[in-house]
């Protein structure tokens, strides 16, 4: 669950381990749970981070797909 000033939603992180070596450990539930907020980004102890803009874009895309009837 990701929450911003005026928005709230679920983000699917399942594709992140394929985005590069720094994200590969995110598929391990124990490591994934070590996430913390660093300057507005979701970050992990190995240096992996996801900017809030990326999360927001995912939420917007998900909402647009839902409005158009695209199955997620």
PyMOL commands that place a pseudoatom at each C-alpha (Angstrom):
pseudoatom trace, name=CA, resn=UNK, resi=1, chain=A, elem=C, hetatm=0, pos=[0.000, 0.000, 0.000]
pseudoatom trace, name=CA, resn=UNK, resi=2, chain=A, elem=C, hetatm=0, pos=[1.419, 3.361, -1.023]
pseudoatom trace, name=CA, resn=UNK, resi=3, chain=A, elem=C, hetatm=0, pos=[0.001, 6.621, 0.241]
pseudoatom trace, name=CA, resn=UNK, resi=4, chain=A, elem=C, hetatm=0, pos=[0.698, 10.150, -0.911]
pseudoatom trace, name=CA, resn=UNK, resi=5, chain=A, elem=C, hetatm=0, pos=[-0.699, 13.517, 0.042]
pseudoatom trace, name=CA, resn=UNK, resi=6, chain=A, elem=C, hetatm=0, pos=[-3.883, 13.080, -1.977]
pseudoatom trace, name=CA, resn=UNK, resi=7, chain=A, elem=C, hetatm=0, pos=[-3.733, 9.461, -3.129]
pseudoatom trace, name=CA, resn=UNK, resi=8, chain=A, elem=C, hetatm=0, pos=[-3.627, 5.893, -1.864]
pseudoatom trace, name=CA, resn=UNK, resi=9, chain=A, elem=C, hetatm=0, pos=[-3.137, 2.633, -3.717]
pseudoatom trace, name=CA, resn=UNK, resi=10, chain=A, elem=C, hetatm=0, pos=[-1.494, -0.759, -4.067]
pseudoatom trace, name=CA, resn=UNK, resi=11, chain=A, elem=C, hetatm=0, pos=[1.673, -1.035, -6.113]
pseudoatom trace, name=CA, resn=UNK, resi=12, chain=A, elem=C, hetatm=0, pos=[2.780, -4.328, -7.663]
pseudoatom trace, name=CA, resn=UNK, resi=13, chain=A, elem=C, hetatm=0, pos=[6.512, -4.744, -7.057]
pseudoatom trace, name=CA, resn=UNK, resi=14, chain=A, elem=C, hetatm=0, pos=[6.643, -8.213, -8.641]
pseudoatom trace, name=CA, resn=UNK, resi=15, chain=A, elem=C, hetatm=0, pos=[8.317, -6.919, -11.823]
pseudoatom trace, name=CA, resn=UNK, resi=16, chain=A, elem=C, hetatm=0, pos=[11.127, -5.085, -10.030]
pseudoatom trace, name=CA, resn=UNK, resi=17, chain=A, elem=C, hetatm=0, pos=[13.458, -8.095, -9.528]
pseudoatom trace, name=CA, resn=UNK, resi=18, chain=A, elem=C, hetatm=0, pos=[13.790, -8.286, -13.342]
pseudoatom trace, name=CA, resn=UNK, resi=19, chain=A, elem=C, hetatm=0, pos=[14.773, -4.603, -13.612]
pseudoatom trace, name=CA, resn=UNK, resi=20, chain=A, elem=C, hetatm=0, pos=[18.400, -5.232, -12.661]
pseudoatom trace, name=CA, resn=UNK, resi=21, chain=A, elem=C, hetatm=0, pos=[20.747, -6.846, -10.157]
pseudoatom trace, name=CA, resn=UNK, resi=22, chain=A, elem=C, hetatm=0, pos=[20.120, -4.317, -7.385]
pseudoatom trace, name=CA, resn=UNK, resi=23, chain=A, elem=C, hetatm=0, pos=[16.423, -5.265, -7.404]
pseudoatom trace, name=CA, resn=UNK, resi=24, chain=A, elem=C, hetatm=0, pos=[16.950, -9.067, -7.618]
pseudoatom trace, name=CA, resn=UNK, resi=25, chain=A, elem=C, hetatm=0, pos=[16.866, -9.515, -3.834]
pseudoatom trace, name=CA, resn=UNK, resi=26, chain=A, elem=C, hetatm=0, pos=[13.378, -7.973, -3.661]
pseudoatom trace, name=CA, resn=UNK, resi=27, chain=A, elem=C, hetatm=0, pos=[11.926, -11.361, -4.595]
pseudoatom trace, name=CA, resn=UNK, resi=28, chain=A, elem=C, hetatm=0, pos=[13.006, -12.622, -1.160]
pseudoatom trace, name=CA, resn=UNK, resi=29, chain=A, elem=C, hetatm=0, pos=[10.122, -11.777, 1.219]
pseudoatom trace, name=CA, resn=UNK, resi=30, chain=A, elem=C, hetatm=0, pos=[12.430, -11.255, 4.202]
pseudoatom trace, name=CA, resn=UNK, resi=31, chain=A, elem=C, hetatm=0, pos=[14.517, -8.717, 2.328]
pseudoatom trace, name=CA, resn=UNK, resi=32, chain=A, elem=C, hetatm=0, pos=[11.503, -7.024, 0.753]
pseudoatom trace, name=CA, resn=UNK, resi=33, chain=A, elem=C, hetatm=0, pos=[10.085, -6.387, 4.257]
pseudoatom trace, name=CA, resn=UNK, resi=34, chain=A, elem=C, hetatm=0, pos=[13.209, -4.357, 5.107]
pseudoatom trace, name=CA, resn=UNK, resi=35, chain=A, elem=C, hetatm=0, pos=[11.888, -1.492, 2.959]
pseudoatom trace, name=CA, resn=UNK, resi=36, chain=A, elem=C, hetatm=0, pos=[11.984, 2.005, 4.441]
pseudoatom trace, name=CA, resn=UNK, resi=37, chain=A, elem=C, hetatm=0, pos=[11.278, 5.537, 3.263]
pseudoatom trace, name=CA, resn=UNK, resi=38, chain=A, elem=C, hetatm=0, pos=[14.321, 7.594, 2.284]
pseudoatom trace, name=CA, resn=UNK, resi=39, chain=A, elem=C, hetatm=0, pos=[13.669, 11.106, 0.994]
pseudoatom trace, name=CA, resn=UNK, resi=40, chain=A, elem=C, hetatm=0, pos=[10.249, 10.095, -0.290]
pseudoatom trace, name=CA, resn=UNK, resi=41, chain=A, elem=C, hetatm=0, pos=[11.503, 6.978, -2.096]
pseudoatom trace, name=CA, resn=UNK, resi=42, chain=A, elem=C, hetatm=0, pos=[10.861, 3.403, -1.058]
pseudoatom trace, name=CA, resn=UNK, resi=43, chain=A, elem=C, hetatm=0, pos=[14.342, 2.066, -0.374]
pseudoatom trace, name=CA, resn=UNK, resi=44, chain=A, elem=C, hetatm=0, pos=[16.134, -1.086, 0.783]
pseudoatom trace, name=CA, resn=UNK, resi=45, chain=A, elem=C, hetatm=0, pos=[19.425, -1.598, 2.630]
pseudoatom trace, name=CA, resn=UNK, resi=46, chain=A, elem=C, hetatm=0, pos=[21.272, -2.709, -0.547]
pseudoatom trace, name=CA, resn=UNK, resi=47, chain=A, elem=C, hetatm=0, pos=[20.746, 0.693, -2.197]
pseudoatom trace, name=CA, resn=UNK, resi=48, chain=A, elem=C, hetatm=0, pos=[17.728, -0.242, -4.320]
pseudoatom trace, name=CA, resn=UNK, resi=49, chain=A, elem=C, hetatm=0, pos=[15.105, 2.462, -4.363]
pseudoatom trace, name=CA, resn=UNK, resi=50, chain=A, elem=C, hetatm=0, pos=[11.962, 3.419, -6.232]
pseudoatom trace, name=CA, resn=UNK, resi=51, chain=A, elem=C, hetatm=0, pos=[11.136, 7.092, -6.671]
pseudoatom trace, name=CA, resn=UNK, resi=52, chain=A, elem=C, hetatm=0, pos=[7.709, 8.312, -5.597]
pseudoatom trace, name=CA, resn=UNK, resi=53, chain=A, elem=C, hetatm=0, pos=[7.062, 9.555, -9.134]
pseudoatom trace, name=CA, resn=UNK, resi=54, chain=A, elem=C, hetatm=0, pos=[7.421, 5.992, -10.440]
pseudoatom trace, name=CA, resn=UNK, resi=55, chain=A, elem=C, hetatm=0, pos=[4.993, 4.686, -7.856]
pseudoatom trace, name=CA, resn=UNK, resi=56, chain=A, elem=C, hetatm=0, pos=[2.508, 7.423, -8.653]
pseudoatom trace, name=CA, resn=UNK, resi=57, chain=A, elem=C, hetatm=0, pos=[2.766, 6.684, -12.388]
pseudoatom trace, name=CA, resn=UNK, resi=58, chain=A, elem=C, hetatm=0, pos=[2.014, 3.012, -11.700]
pseudoatom trace, name=CA, resn=UNK, resi=59, chain=A, elem=C, hetatm=0, pos=[-1.062, 3.978, -9.707]
pseudoatom trace, name=CA, resn=UNK, resi=60, chain=A, elem=C, hetatm=0, pos=[-2.241, 6.331, -12.466]
pseudoatom trace, name=CA, resn=UNK, resi=61, chain=A, elem=C, hetatm=0, pos=[-1.765, 3.634, -15.106]
pseudoatom trace, name=CA, resn=UNK, resi=62, chain=A, elem=C, hetatm=0, pos=[-3.630, 1.113, -12.979]
pseudoatom trace, name=CA, resn=UNK, resi=63, chain=A, elem=C, hetatm=0, pos=[-6.512, 3.555, -12.540]
pseudoatom trace, name=CA, resn=UNK, resi=64, chain=A, elem=C, hetatm=0, pos=[-6.616, 4.361, -16.264]
pseudoatom trace, name=CA, resn=UNK, resi=65, chain=A, elem=C, hetatm=0, pos=[-6.645, 0.655, -17.127]
pseudoatom trace, name=CA, resn=UNK, resi=66, chain=A, elem=C, hetatm=0, pos=[-9.475, 0.057, -14.680]
pseudoatom trace, name=CA, resn=UNK, resi=67, chain=A, elem=C, hetatm=0, pos=[-11.499, 2.915, -16.164]
pseudoatom trace, name=CA, resn=UNK, resi=68, chain=A, elem=C, hetatm=0, pos=[-10.988, 1.480, -19.659]
pseudoatom trace, name=CA, resn=UNK, resi=69, chain=A, elem=C, hetatm=0, pos=[-11.857, -2.046, -18.551]
pseudoatom trace, name=CA, resn=UNK, resi=70, chain=A, elem=C, hetatm=0, pos=[-8.334, -3.437, -19.022]
pseudoatom trace, name=CA, resn=UNK, resi=71, chain=A, elem=C, hetatm=0, pos=[-7.743, -6.441, -16.788]
pseudoatom trace, name=CA, resn=UNK, resi=72, chain=A, elem=C, hetatm=0, pos=[-4.656, -6.197, -14.541]
for i in range(1, 72): cmd.bond("trace and resi %d" % i, "trace and resi %d" % (i + 1))
show_as sticks, trace
zoom trace
